[in-house]
Amino acid sequence: MDATASSSNCPSETVELNRPAFRAYLDFRFVKSNLDKLRENVKNRNSSADPDLVARLYDNWVRVLEELESVRADRNSNARAMKGKLDPEKRSELVDQGKALKARLAVLEAEVEMVEDALQREGQKLPNISHPDVPVGGEEAARVIKMVGSRRNLGLEVKDHMAVGTALDLIDFETGANVSGAKFVYLRRAAALLELALCNYAMQKVASKGFLPMTTPDLVRESVLIKCGFQPRGDNTQVYSIRDTGLCLTGTAEVPLAAVYMDQIIPEEQLPIRLAAFGHCFRTEAGSAGSASRGLYRVHQFSKVEMFVLSTPEQSEAMLQELCDIEEEIFTELGLHFQMLDMPTGDLGAPAYRKIDIEAWMPGLQRYGEVSSASNCTDYQARRLNIRYRPSVADEERKGGSKKTRKLPTEFLHTLNATACAVPRLIVAILENCQAEDGSVVIPQVLRPYMGGMECIQAPDLVL
């Protein structure tokens, strides 16, 4: 369950005055009943959120709302009393009471709105709770779940992907910088074909697993990004915003996929729903300098195939395993050696209940590098996007010879996401793991049908 709440402006608290971008359907009673758990979760995630403030603001919101309802009831009673035949003195008294109640009602309505704004603002800062098996700590606390394959003995002096790509005229950062800026890249020759091959292979793979293939917009409303757990206006944001439009460039197809069912109710019989999209990703990569970000490993724009799932709460843990199994199959077929990691609390984004990363061995960089991740976000995103499901009917009743179906109340579903293919990092892994003594690169067998039967990438006769 998403342990997020909202904030309010009450005399005893200091809160911001800006209005939240939207109203999330947060479970405030859960917050009040699980303060110890939430305090520990916030601490483990290095979050600045304050569960105690949320609980106090919720109490204040309930108090003000109860007073508002009481004054409304008094005003309705006053209005009913005015309908009868009254002597002038009594009518004048009721008129004065009505005016006072109307004025008090206006004050309370404004206060409720202000309190609810603050409640939402503070509540939306709370991260999702963490799976009980998630390791506690920073990135160094990640737990290896599985190692797949082994490091190749290349029998040569290993070069990194930039050296390989430059020799084969595949990677052009200089033109990218001249045209767009630092960390934008042109992929050339076989690298351009390799990008398309990877995306086509990944889309065919996930489609064969029952995922509905889609292409999605590269621009989304800022409010949609926020509902998915991203912060376009936060410090060191990774999001590019389009000035004077309210639109942002997506950093992942997860966002437009998550919004497909926004504000909808889905029959339980349709779940789980599996979606997959090819999309372009745009990231500012603020604060990402250093050797670990060398070359294609971290760029501002790239292509990706993303999987997204909507499920019932009972299905979501099994769906996370299914996503991880598909990722494992893809990277095994590409011939990569990789490890699967249960990521620790300090590395989880606010929406994630649990996140499994896959890191491929990159011999040129002499380290494992992340190529994919899969996350179970439970109902965190669904409560913000207002995506519910209708449980199957509990029973049917017969009255007067007709059958009557009893509907059950709606519930928030769970969302999950996983990367099937993030192009630049897979190109890094392929160039570094598949390099040959003569400087060529052997193309993984599964990609060759998507590259016109090409078996290896060789140096061009003429570099243009």
Disulfide bonds with the S-S distance in Angstrom:
none
